[in-house]
């Protein structure tokens, strides 16, 4: 659970940096990276179950 706290703190710091330095291009970049990471994690978890179907 500490991982989620650190992830939240990291995202808050990135948001504060983007707001302070007007670097709004960072926000979509971070969102895309989070979505890709989520897809990779869920894809790895589902792989053993998919192999048993074939």
Helices and strands as residue ranges (DSSP letters): H 2-21, H 25-53
